[in-house]
């Protein structure tokens, strides 16, 4: 899948903590999804449920790095699906991309 580009992304920074790290000394894969979902907010997450999630892991994030989670919601693709785009970056390098389709609860 080719990930669409952002038109007007939102951003939030996170510092990688000890509890984010797995036994291989890298961020546990579940944390990437946490960072992607967190910025969407309570209202969005209680009104919609994820019906399709695609995450592309590009690089490993390590302890102490300050990553940026970028997202844009209400992206309509060619099928008019409510979707959100996500990107995890560190120093302008992409570490993960995400595409999530949503349906009303």
N, C-alpha and C positions, 0 to 999 in steps of 0.2 A: 504494500500500500504506500502511496505517496502522500505525505502529510501536507495539507494546505498551509498557506502562509497566513500570518496574523494581519489583521487590518488595524486594530487598536487594542493591543494586549494590556492586561493588568499585571502587576508584579508584586511579589512579596519575597523578602529575603529570609533565609533560615540558616542558622549556624549548625553544622553537623555535630551532634552530641555523642557522647560515649554510648548511650542507649540506642542510637541509630545504627551502630556498627554490628556486623555479624562476626562469626568466628574466623573469617578470612581477612579481617581488618578493613572491610569495605562496607558501605551502606547496604543494609538489608533491602532487597528489592521492594518489599512492601512499603518502605518509607517513600519511595518515589511516588507511589499512588497517593499516599497520605498528603504529600506536598502538593500534588496536583489537585486533589479534592478540597483541601483546606480553604483555599482562596475563594471557592464558589459561594461559601457562606451558608448559614443556617437555613434561610428562606428557600434557596435553590435546592439544597440537599433534602429538605423535608417535603418539597413539592414534587420533586422528580426522583426517579430511580434509574440507575445506569442499566441500559439494556445491551450495550456492546462496549467493550473496552479493548483498545489496542495500545500497547506500550512498546516502543522501540528503545531498547537500552543501547547506548552508544559507547559510553565510557563509565568507569567506576568512580564514584565520589568517595573521598576519604575523610577521616576524622579532622575536625577543626576547619574545614573549608566552609566558606560563606557562599551558599548557592542561592540562585534566584529562581523562583517558580513563576513562570509566565503563563497566563491563561486568557482565553476569550470564550465567552459563552454565547448561546443563541446563534450559533453558526448554522446556516441552512445550506445543506449540500444539494446536489442535483435532485435528490428524492424528497426535499423539503423536510428533512429530519432535524429535530432539535439536537444540536451537538455542541461539544466544547472541544477546544484545542488546547494543548498543554505543552510546555517545554521546561526542562530543568537545565539551567546553565551555570557555569562557573567561569568567571573571567572571559566572557563572550564565547566560550566553547559550549556546544550542546552536549549534554550528558544523557538526556532522555527526551523523547517526544511522546505525546499521548493524544489520542482521539477517543472521545467518549460520546456515544449516542444516548439520549435520555428519553424516557417516556413519563407521562404524568402518573403520579401515584393514585 
